Amino acid sequence: MVRTGISRYAGGAALAAMVMASAAATRAEQRVLPGGTDTPVFSADVVIDEQVVDAQGTVVETRPTTTYRMTVRRGARGLRTEFVYPQARLFPKGPLVDPRAGYRIEVGSSLAEGRIYDASGALVFGPPDDAAEAADPATPATTGLVHADRDVRTRKRELVRTFGQALERLKGRDRYVASEGDMFTETLVEPATNLPVEVNVARNGALAERTAISYGRMPGGRWYVARTRSELALPGEGGRRFVTTRTHTNVVSQEGR
């Protein structure tokens, strides 16, 4: 955790490691588009809660809550994601205030080009602002957080291309499976929207990861990822799991229109 009084460089490096990890899903869904004038295409307030639970689901450890405003912009160099940390308490009760308040992180086409600015606007981590940043033409088209009704058939084709035909209908969801080596992946998809609602990953016959996804409705026939809850099995025989819940609120988007 970043602590008050830590050096600006060390604080920036710690923030970079944490935020780049938080942004990985979004970064993996981005693609460069030609032209543009730094136009916002998606923004949301993000809340991330982390806990460790035992085999019975009882919470044995709670991590500080992370909150920030995320904005994705499209410019001449592709999509850029910005994170701005507000004034916030680390825990619902207690005096500890998030030392990242006022910090701004920008991530472009390459995570290595990420920049961190402190509350005064000074660059504390990353290359100078005038450094050239090459766009990566291989990255995907949108943030992956907004999905239009008109793309339902396209999503179906992509599912079949990736997994083959659904094996069955399980509790009203289409069930797709894939295996590679000792890893087995099960994806449950809502048939009306062709959006995944649960992904389970097993390794050597034991459940290693589980992610549940819920969506919110937007105007213009669109859905957005409202909440994800991921469980990661921790090493050992105790059955403990690391649980991360990511929630998007106050969503504004120009995608999928």
N, C-alpha and C positions, 0 to 999 in steps of 0.2 A: 504494500500500500504506500502511496505517496504521503509523506509527512510534512507538516509545516516546518520550515527551516531547512529543508533539504536543498542541496545545491540546484541551481536552475538546470544544469545539464542533466544531472541524475534524475531530477524530477521529470524532465522532458522525456528521458529514455524510458522511465517507468510508465509514464502516460502513453508513450508510443506503443509499448508492448501490449498494454491493456486495451487501448482503443483499436489498434490494428486487429486484435483478436475479435473484438466486438463487431468490427466492420467487415470481417472476412466474408460473411454470407452476402452482404450487400456488394462488396467489391467483386466477388466471383460472378455476380449477375450483371455486370456492366459491359457496355460496348461503346465504341467510339462512333459518333455520327459526324459527318462533315458539316462545317459551318456552325451557326449558332452564336449567340451573344450572351453567354453565361445566364441562361434562362432557367429559373427554378422549375423542376419537373416533379419533385416529391419532397414533402417535409412532414415531420411528425415529432411529437414528444415521445421519448423512449425511456422506459423504466425497466431496469434489469435487476431481478432479485435472484440471489444464489443461496442455496442451503445444502447441507449434507443430511441425508436421512438414513435410518437403519433399515434392516430387511422388512420391518413391519410398517415402514413409512413414517415413523416418528422422527421429528426434526431433532438432530443432535448438535447441529452447528448452523448459525446464520451469519452470512457475510453482509457487509454494508451494502445498501441499495445504491445503484448507479442510476443517475438521471441525466439526460441531455436532450437538446434539440438537434435533430438531424435534418439536414437539407441537402438534396442532390440537385446539382445544377448542370446544365448542358452548355458547353462552350466550344470554341474552335478546336480545343485539344481533347474533346470528348466529355465524359461525365466526371464530375468532381463531387465528392461527398464532404460535407462540413459538419462538425460536431461542436456545439457550444454548450458549455456547462453552466447551469444557473446556480444561484445561491441555494444550497440544499443541505439538510442534515444527513449525516451518514446513517443514523438510525432514527426511527419515528420518535423515540424519546431519548433525551440526553443532550449534552452541549456540543458534541462533536460536529463541526461543520465541514463539508467537503472542501478540501484545500484546492480542488480543481476549479472552483467557482470563477467564472470569467475566462477560463482557458478556451481556446478555439483550435480545433484540429482540422486540417484539410488533407484529404487523400485523393489523388488523381488516378491516372491510368496505371501507375506503378506504386506499390506500397513503399518502395525504397525512396520515393519522392515525397512522402508525407511530411507535413510541416505542423509544428505546434507553436502557438502564440500564447503568451501569458495574458493576464487580465489587463495589462497596459497596452497590449497589441504588439509587444516586442517578440521577435522570432527567438525561440529558445531551443528548438530542435528541428533539424532538417536543412535542406539546401537553401541558399538565398532565394528571395522571391523572384529575382530576375534570371534564375537558372532555367535553361530550356528544359522542357519536359516532353519527351516523345510520347505520343498517343499510341496505344496498342490496338491495332485494327482487328485483332482476333477476339476481343472481349465482346460479350453479348449485348442485346438491344435495349434493355430496360433495367430498372432496379430489381425486378423480380418480386416486388412487393405489391404490385397492382395488376389485376387480371381482368380483361374485358370479356363480356358475355360472347361477343362476336368471335372470340378465339377458341371457343369450346371445342370445335372440331380439330383445330390445329393442336390443342393440348392432347386430344385423344390420339392423334397420329404420332405425336412425340412419345407418348406412353408406350404405344405398341412398338414403335421403332426401338425404344430402349429396353423394354421388358418382354416383348411378345404380347400375345393376347392375355387378358385377365384370366386367371385360373378359375375363379368362382366369384360369387357374390356373398360376402361375409358381413352379416349384420347390416345389410343394405348398402355396403361399400364394395366396389370392385377391388379384387385382391390381385396385385401384381407381385411376382417374386423374381429374384435374380440371385445367382450364386457365383462366387469366384474364390477358389481355394477353400480356406476354412471359414469364409465369410458368407452369410446368407442374409439377404435383405428382403423384407416384406413391406410393400407400400399399399396402404388402403386409400382409395380415391372415391370422392363423392361423385356418383355417376351423372348427376344433373349438371355439374359444373366442370367435371374432370380436373378438380383440384385435389391434391393430396391432403389428407387430414391426419394421417398417422404413418410414421416410418419406424420400423423395428429392424435392428441389426443384431444378428447373432454371430458369435465367433466360437468355433469348436463346440457348437451345440448349446452355448449359454448366451442369454440375452446380454448384450454389451451396451446397446444404446436404444433409447426410445424417444421419439419426438412427436408431440401432438401439436397440430396447427389449427387455429380457428380464424375465421374471416369476418370482416365487417362489410356492410353494403355501402356503396358510394353512388352518387348521381351518375347518370349516363350509362347505366348497365355495367357497373364495374364492382369488383371485389378487392379488398386490400387485406394483407396479413395483419390481423389485429393482435394475435397473441401466439407465441410458441412456448412450449414447455418441453425441455429436453432433460432426460435422465441418462447419466453416464455411470456405468458400474465402476466402482473403485477397486483397486487391487486388494486381494485378501479374500478370506472365506466368510467374512461377516455379512456379506450382502449389502454393504453400504453403497449409496448412490449419491452422486453430485447432481443436484437439480438446479437448472437455470430457467427462469421464466422471463421472457422478453415481451413487453407490451407496447403497442403503438397507439397513441391517442392524438386528438387534434390533428388528424391527417388531412393534408391538402395535396392534391396531385393533378397534374396535367397529362399523366400517362393514360394510354388505353382509350383515348377519346376518338 
